[in-house]
């Protein structure tokens, strides 16, 4: 499921509103804290330059590695 989410985020990264919506949806099903941290790191690496504010708002309160 995580790989599908990554693919979806890549495909919608052209639209900030759609990207935020899909990112929030993905956080609803990730339950494992370690998986969530890895996902956060991946998002920051992939989209940190494009959507730093969205990522900061969505991942606020999720600890770094």
Buried (B, 14 or more C-beta within 10 A) or exposed (E): EBEEBBEBBEEBBEEEEBBBEBBEEBBEEBEEEEEBBBBBBBBBEBBEEEBEEBBEEBBEEEEEE
